[in-house]
Amino acid sequence: MIEASAATRQQLLLALVVTLGMAATVGGALGFEHIGGYIPCALCLMQRDPYYYGIPLGLVAIVASVLKLPAWTTRALLGTVGVLMLVGAGIGVYHAGAEWHFWEGPSTCATTAQGISSNVGDLLGDLDAKHAPSCTDAALRVLGLSFAGWNVIASLILAAIALRGAAKA
């Protein structure tokens, strides 16, 4: 019984860590977009989807663990989060590879242009000042990695945490 309790606490801790990690990662991306002014490309937006699905699942895993639902419930939820993070890592690898020109990126990388004025007088100025995002050119590199590269690392770490929580203790 003591071992089961320790395993339950470990699952709760891992569910908390992975959920907070996902929220921090996607929150950082949203911060770079809305505060830093980096307009995301279509692949950038696609990389966020696993987080948008994973965060609610992580919250449900936390609730399941707190309510002491059967352990398989929390394990299944964390396993699903782990798979989602692996999918996110795969999208990130594809995006980073396109940025490094290892392979061709998507034929279109269109997103909605944010910040374009609806005022006709300002429209020409906006067209000169605003540049559409590119799926094949990194907007910023930190320590040699683009946002996509850092997403791969974050996704793999989060997948490892979630899958560790999903493993039967």
Number of C-alpha atoms within 10 A of each C-alpha: 6 7 9 11 11 12 16 20 14 16 28 22 16 23 31 17 16 27 27 15 19 24 18 13 19 19 14 13 20 17 13 15 14 12 10 10 12 15 23 25 22 18 22 21 12 15 23 21 15 22 25 14 14 24 19 15 20 29 17 18 27 22 15 20 22 14 9 14 12 11 18 13 16 27 24 17 25 31 21 20 31 28 19 22 30 20 19 25 26 17 21 27 18 21 32 27 17 19 21 15 12 11 13 14 20 15 7 10 16 15 15 12 14 13 10 15 14 9 9 9 9 11 13 12 12 16 12 8 9 13 10 15 20 21 24 20 16 19 15 12 12 9 7 8 14 20 19 27 22 20 27 26 14 19 28 19 18 26 25 18 23 29 23 19 26 24 13 11 14
